Amino acid sequence: MTSKVENTNLLSPSQIAVRLGVSTRTVQRYIQSGMLRAFRMNKYYKVRESDFQEFYNTFMTPVNPDNEDIKEN
């Protein structure tokens, strides 16, 4: 049995790079390290929107942005 993936919720590494403000190579490193889940469609990597959101919430969101213990000079 084969499963079909809807193309409407798939992102390329280039699209993710634009969203994050990083290079495509950086996104490829995230994929290769396992930080960002992806799969190959033909010979190109694709990332589900839900996997991108999970990655973003886990790795791109500050842990404690309102920490008052951090003092600015």
C-alpha positions in Angstrom: 0.0 0.0 0.0 1.3 3.4 -0.9 0.5 6.7 0.9 0.1 10.0 -0.9 1.2 13.3 0.6 -0.6 16.4 -0.2 1.6 18.9 -1.9 -0.2 21.9 -0.4 1.5 21.4 3.0 5.0 20.7 1.8 7.9 23.1 2.1 11.3 23.1 0.3 14.5 23.8 2.2 14.6 27.1 0.3 11.2 28.2 1.5 12.1 27.3 5.1 15.4 29.3 4.7 13.4 32.4 3.7 11.1 32.0 6.7 13.9 31.6 9.1 16.3 34.2 7.5 19.1 31.6 7.1 20.8 30.0 4.2 19.4 26.9 2.4 22.6 25.1 3.4 21.8 25.8 7.1 18.4 24.2 6.6 20.0 21.2 4.9 22.3 20.9 8.0 19.2 20.9 10.2 17.7 18.1 8.1 21.0 16.1 8.1 21.4 16.4 11.8 17.8 15.2 12.4 16.7 18.4 14.0 14.2 19.0 11.2 12.2 16.1 9.9 12.1 15.8 6.1 11.7 13.2 3.4 12.9 12.8 -0.1 10.4 13.3 -2.9 12.1 12.2 -6.1 15.6 13.7 -5.5 14.5 16.7 -3.4 13.9 17.1 0.3 10.5 18.2 1.4 9.3 19.2 4.9 5.7 19.0 6.1 4.3 22.2 7.5 3.6 20.5 10.8 7.2 19.3 11.1 8.5 22.8 10.4 6.2 24.2 13.1 7.4 21.6 15.6 11.0 22.4 14.7 10.4 26.1 15.0 8.6 25.8 18.4 11.4 23.5 19.7 14.5 25.2 18.4 13.7 28.7 17.4 11.6 30.0 20.3 13.5 31.6 23.2 13.3 29.4 26.3 12.6 32.3 28.7 12.3 35.6 26.8 11.0 37.5 29.9 13.7 36.4 32.3 14.2 39.3 34.6 17.4 37.8 36.1 19.3 38.8 33.0 20.6 42.3 33.4 21.6 44.5 30.5 24.7 46.6 30.7 
